[in-house]
Amino acid sequence: MSILVLNAGSSSLKAALMSVRHGSIIAHAQADWAGTTTRYEFTSSAGNNQSEDVSWRGHAEAVRRFLLDLSRWEPDQFGNGENLIAVGHRVVHGGPFTDAMRVTPQVREKISALVDLAPLHNPPSLETLAAAQAELPDVPHVVVFDTAFHATLPPEAYTYAVPDHWTRQWGIRRYGFHGLSHAYCVGRSAEMLERPVEELRQIVCHLGHGCSAAAVHGGQCIDTTMGFTPLEGLMMATRSGSIDPGILLHVQRRYGLSPKELDRTLNHESGLQGVSGVSADMREVLRASQAGDERAVLALAIYTHRVRQAIGALAVTLGGIDALVFTAGVGEHAALVRESVCSGLECLGVRLDSTANASCTPDADIADSDSMVRIQVITTRENMTIFREVIRVLGSTRTTSA
């Protein structure tokens, strides 16, 4: 028996068929159409691997292709879906939802109402969900929210200093994101330390296309950098992160920018892309920086400064750190970024082993032997968090008997 996990990005879909008994991946696929063509890759444990450019685009087509390949290459594990016990879906913005749940028409309607808060993320999740339900109508579908991990934020962390009715009536508050990644890394960090998560103070830095940091005490999130939307906080690939809100008023009044233009600029034309003028890809920015490109040098300096600044603030909130975790594309693979971020954190007991950092293969500890804080590089597994949440929602009786 198996669980299908679907993780929809703005222009991509990651999918995995996972064994209920072991949590191992039976087959996985990724479709990405951020460029002019769609790149599709499929890998199965039986060795049936494909990698090709295809003519189709979109989440619905990606779902159908993955299910077709599962039927073709994994008939014993998947069949035509009869061996599935559930499908798990990642949804970025859950708004008032604080827990994973089975999908109903009412749940879908409420997720649709949150589209304005995560316009790059929730529509793809809804398209993926609709396609999967159409193909697998007799299987339970479960939605797992990125925001749910941050439901433990205390009022002083989630409340903005705005009029009370904005918070109570309009729902203006900090929600936090990347929760599936943060949740997995918190547990994996504790495993690597061989300590109970309940006694740890951890800071997780999810540094990918989107970036956020979270302070976790005893396994519960107590603060995070992203807020009402995924735009707040750290500098990102194309997103600005936090800026003075007065800037928005100024450019509207002085230069006539519309809300639509501001949305496009802050979400798609800022961050690494906007400052460097080179690329939104950290690899390209690093290459340009090392070649002496001044704008790329500045972009990298701002990026690492913001991360370092956030770690300092979160460390004070926690009252100290036991583990500092780097994860996601940049966090896992950019040794120079990790080194720059950690430089200056010695006052917090963070001491990096430069040799271990440069040769790191996740999952690894890259802290110096005399560092008071362990520095870990962990490959994030959002699919495992979704998998575990699906099993929890369905209940142990059914999954055990399966």
C-alpha positions in Angstrom: 0.0 0.0 0.0 1.2 3.5 -0.7 0.6 7.2 -0.4 1.0 9.7 -3.2 2.6 13.0 -2.3 2.1 16.1 -4.5 4.0 19.3 -3.9 3.0 22.0 -6.3 5.3 25.0 -7.0 4.5 28.1 -9.0 5.8 26.5 -12.2 6.7 23.0 -11.1 5.4 19.9 -9.6 7.2 17.4 -7.4 5.5 14.0 -6.9 6.4 10.9 -4.9 4.8 7.5 -4.4 5.8 6.4 -0.9 5.5 3.1 0.9 3.1 3.1 3.9 5.1 0.4 5.6 8.6 1.9 5.4 8.1 5.6 4.3 10.5 4.8 1.4 10.1 6.3 -2.0 8.8 3.9 -4.6 8.9 6.4 -7.5 9.3 10.1 -7.8 9.0 12.7 -10.6 9.5 16.4 -11.2 8.1 18.6 -13.9 9.5 22.1 -14.3 8.3 24.6 -16.9 9.9 27.8 -15.5 11.8 28.1 -18.8 10.5 27.9 -22.4 10.1 24.1 -22.3 8.9 21.7 -19.7 11.5 19.3 -18.3 10.1 16.1 -17.0 12.0 13.5 -15.0 10.7 10.2 -13.6 12.6 7.7 -11.4 11.4 4.5 -9.9 13.0 2.0 -7.5 12.6 -0.6 -10.2 15.1 1.3 -12.3 12.6 2.7 -14.9 14.0 6.2 -15.3 13.1 8.9 -17.8 14.3 12.4 -18.5 13.0 14.4 -21.4 11.6 17.8 -22.6 7.9 17.6 -23.3 5.4 19.7 -25.1 2.9 20.2 -22.3 2.9 22.7 -19.4 0.9 23.0 -16.2 0.1 21.1 -13.0 -2.9 19.2 -14.3 -0.8 17.7 -17.2 2.0 16.9 -14.8 -0.3 15.0 -12.5 -1.8 13.0 -15.4 1.7 12.1 -16.8 3.0 11.0 -13.4 0.0 8.8 -12.8 0.3 7.3 -16.3 4.0 6.5 -15.6 3.1 4.9 -12.3 0.5 2.7 -13.9 3.0 1.8 -16.7 6.2 1.3 -14.6 5.0 0.4 -11.1 1.9 -1.8 -11.7 2.5 -3.9 -8.6 2.9 -0.9 -6.3 0.3 1.5 -7.9 -1.9 -0.4 -10.3 -4.4 2.1 -11.4 -4.6 3.7 -8.0 -6.2 0.7 -6.2 -3.2 0.3 -4.0 -3.3 3.9 -2.8 -4.6 4.7 0.7 -4.4 8.5 0.2 -3.0 11.5 -1.7 -1.3 14.2 0.3 -1.1 17.8 -1.0 1.1 20.7 0.1 -0.8 24.0 0.4 1.4 27.1 1.2 -1.1 29.4 2.8 -3.6 27.8 5.2 -4.9 31.1 6.7 -7.0 30.0 9.7 -6.2 26.3 9.2 -3.8 25.1 11.9 -3.8 21.4 11.1 -3.7 19.0 8.2 -7.2 17.7 7.1 -9.1 15.7 4.6 -10.3 17.6 1.6 -14.0 18.5 1.4 -15.8 21.0 -0.9 -15.8 23.5 2.1 -12.1 23.1 2.6 -11.4 23.7 -1.1 -13.6 26.8 -1.0 -11.7 28.2 2.0 -8.3 27.6 0.4 -9.6 29.4 -2.8 -10.5 32.4 -0.6 -6.8 32.6 0.4 -5.5 33.0 -3.1 -4.8 36.7 -2.7 -2.5 36.0 0.2 -0.3 33.6 -1.8 -1.0 34.3 -5.4 2.1 32.4 -6.6 1.5 29.3 -4.5 -2.2 28.6 -3.7 -3.5 28.5 -7.3 -1.1 25.8 -8.4 -2.0 23.8 -5.3 -5.7 24.1 -6.2 -5.1 23.1 -9.8 -3.1 20.1 -8.7 -5.7 19.1 -6.2 -8.5 19.3 -8.8 -6.5 17.2 -11.3 -5.7 14.5 -8.7 -9.2 14.3 -7.5 -10.5 14.0 -11.0 -8.1 11.1 -11.7 -8.4 9.5 -8.2 -11.9 10.3 -7.0 -12.3 7.3 -4.7 -9.1 8.0 -2.7 -9.0 10.3 0.3 -7.1 13.5 -0.3 -5.4 15.3 2.5 -4.1 18.9 2.5 -1.1 19.8 4.6 -0.4 23.5 5.2 3.0 25.2 5.3 1.5 27.7 7.8 0.4 25.1 10.3 3.9 24.6 11.8 3.8 28.2 12.9 0.4 28.0 14.6 2.3 27.9 18.0 3.6 31.5 17.6 2.7 33.5 20.7 0.5 36.7 20.3 3.5 39.0 20.7 5.2 37.2 17.7 2.2 37.0 15.3 0.5 40.3 16.1 1.4 43.4 14.0 1.3 46.8 15.6 -1.8 47.9 13.6 -5.3 48.8 14.7 -6.9 46.0 16.6 -9.7 45.4 14.2 -7.2 44.7 11.4 -6.1 41.7 13.5 -9.3 40.5 14.9 -11.7 41.2 12.0 -9.4 41.2 8.9 -7.0 38.4 10.0 -3.9 40.6 9.5 -1.3 38.6 11.4 2.0 36.7 10.9 1.4 33.3 9.5 4.8 32.1 8.6 5.7 29.7 5.8 8.1 26.8 4.7 6.6 25.0 7.7 6.9 21.5 6.1 10.6 22.1 5.6 11.1 23.6 9.1 9.2 20.7 10.7 11.3 18.1 9.0 14.6 19.8 9.8 13.8 20.2 13.4 13.2 16.5 13.8 16.2 15.5 11.7 18.4 17.9 13.6 17.5 16.3 16.9 18.2 12.9 15.5 21.7 13.9 14.4 22.4 15.4 17.8 20.9 12.3 19.5 19.0 14.6 21.9 15.3 14.9 22.6 13.8 17.7 20.5 11.9 18.9 23.6 15.2 20.1 25.2 16.6 21.9 22.1 16.7 25.5 20.9 17.0 25.5 17.2 17.2 28.0 14.4 16.4 26.7 10.9 17.4 28.7 7.9 15.4 27.6 4.8 17.4 29.3 2.0 16.1 28.5 -1.5 14.2 30.5 -4.1 12.2 31.6 -1.1 13.9 32.2 2.2 12.8 32.1 5.8 14.3 31.5 9.3 12.4 30.1 12.3 13.2 29.9 16.0 12.1 26.6 17.5 12.0 25.8 21.2 11.2 22.3 22.4 9.9 21.4 18.9 7.5 24.4 18.7 8.0 27.4 16.5 8.0 30.6 18.6 9.1 33.1 15.9 9.7 33.3 12.2 10.7 35.8 9.5 8.0 35.4 7.0 4.7 37.0 7.9 1.2 37.7 6.5 2.5 36.6 3.1 5.7 34.9 1.9 7.0 38.3 0.9 8.2 39.4 4.4 11.6 38.7 6.0 14.8 37.7 4.3 16.0 38.8 0.9 15.1 36.1 -1.6 15.7 35.1 -5.3 13.2 37.5 -6.7 11.3 38.8 -3.6 12.5 41.8 -1.7 11.9 40.6 1.8 11.1 43.2 4.4 11.3 46.9 3.3 10.1 50.1 4.8 6.3 50.3 4.1 6.7 54.0 3.6 8.7 53.2 0.4 5.5 51.7 -1.1 3.5 54.8 -0.3 6.2 57.0 -1.7 6.5 55.2 -5.1 2.7 55.1 -5.4 2.4 58.8 -4.8 5.6 60.1 -6.5 5.9 57.7 -9.4 2.3 56.5 -9.9 3.0 52.7 -9.4 -0.2 50.7 -9.2 -0.8 47.9 -6.7 -0.3 45.4 -9.6 3.0 47.0 -10.5 4.2 46.9 -6.9 3.1 43.2 -6.6 5.1 42.3 -9.7 8.2 44.3 -8.7 8.4 43.1 -5.1 7.6 39.4 -5.9 9.4 39.0 -9.3 11.9 41.7 -9.9 13.6 42.3 -6.5 15.9 40.2 -4.3 19.0 38.7 -5.9 17.6 39.4 -9.3 16.9 43.1 -8.7 20.0 44.0 -6.8 22.6 42.0 -8.8 21.1 42.5 -12.3 22.7 39.1 -13.0 20.3 36.4 -12.0 17.9 35.1 -9.4 20.0 32.0 -9.2 22.5 32.1 -6.3 25.0 30.1 -8.3 25.1 32.8 -11.0 25.4 35.6 -8.5 28.3 33.8 -6.7 30.1 33.4 -10.0 29.6 37.0 -10.9 30.6 38.1 -7.4 33.9 36.1 -7.6 34.6 37.7 -11.0 34.3 41.1 -9.4 30.9 42.3 -10.5 30.1 45.1 -8.0 26.3 44.6 -8.1 26.6 40.9 -7.5 29.0 41.5 -4.6 26.5 43.9 -3.1 23.6 41.4 -3.6 25.5 38.7 -1.9 26.5 41.0 1.0 22.9 42.1 1.5 21.7 38.5 1.4 24.1 37.1 4.0 23.7 40.3 6.2 20.0 39.8 6.3 20.3 36.1 7.3 22.9 36.8 9.9 20.8 39.6 11.3 17.7 37.3 11.5 19.8 34.6 13.3 20.9 37.2 15.9 17.3 38.3 16.6 16.0 34.8 16.8 18.8 33.7 19.1 17.8 36.4 21.5 14.2 35.3 21.3 15.3 31.8 22.2 17.7 32.8 24.9 20.5 31.0 23.1 21.0 28.3 20.4 21.8 24.7 20.5 21.7 24.1 16.8 21.8 26.2 13.7 20.4 24.5 10.6 20.9 25.3 6.9 18.6 23.8 4.4 17.0 24.1 0.9 18.9 24.8 -2.4 21.2 27.6 -1.2 21.4 26.4 2.4 22.4 22.9 1.4 24.8 23.6 -1.5 26.3 27.1 -1.2 29.3 26.8 1.1 30.4 30.4 0.6 27.0 31.6 1.7 27.1 29.5 4.9 30.6 30.7 5.6 29.6 34.4 5.1 26.5 34.0 7.3 28.4 32.4 10.1 31.2 35.0 10.0 30.3 37.3 12.9 28.2 34.9 14.8 31.1 33.9 17.1 29.5 36.1 19.8 26.6 33.6 19.9 28.9 30.6 20.2 28.7 29.7 16.5 32.1 28.6 15.2 32.3 27.1 11.7 34.8 24.4 10.6 35.8 25.9 7.2 37.2 22.6 5.9 34.0 20.6 6.9 31.9 23.4 5.4 33.7 23.4 2.1 33.5 19.6 1.7 30.1 19.1 3.2 27.6 16.5 1.9 24.2 16.8 3.7 23.3 15.6 6.2 26.3 16.9 8.1 27.6 18.8 11.1 30.0 21.5 10.0 30.7 23.2 13.3 34.2 23.4 14.8 34.9 20.9 17.6 34.9 23.7 20.2 31.7 25.4 18.9 29.1 25.9 21.6 26.4 25.7 18.8 26.2 22.8 16.4 25.9 23.9 12.8 24.1 21.4 10.6 23.4 21.1 6.9 20.3 19.1 6.3 18.6 18.0 3.0 15.0 19.0 3.6 12.3 16.5 2.9 8.9 18.2 2.7 7.5 15.0 1.2 8.3 13.1 4.4 6.4 15.8 6.5 3.4 15.5 4.2 3.6 11.7 4.4 3.6 11.7 8.2 0.8 14.2 8.4 -1.4 12.1 6.0 -0.9 9.0 8.1 -1.7 11.0 11.2 -4.9 12.4 9.7 -6.1 9.1 8.4 -5.5 7.5 11.8 -3.2 4.7 12.9 -5.8 1.9 12.6 -6.1 2.0 8.9 -2.5 2.6 8.1 -1.3 -0.2 10.5 -3.8 -2.7 9.0 -2.6 -1.7 5.5 
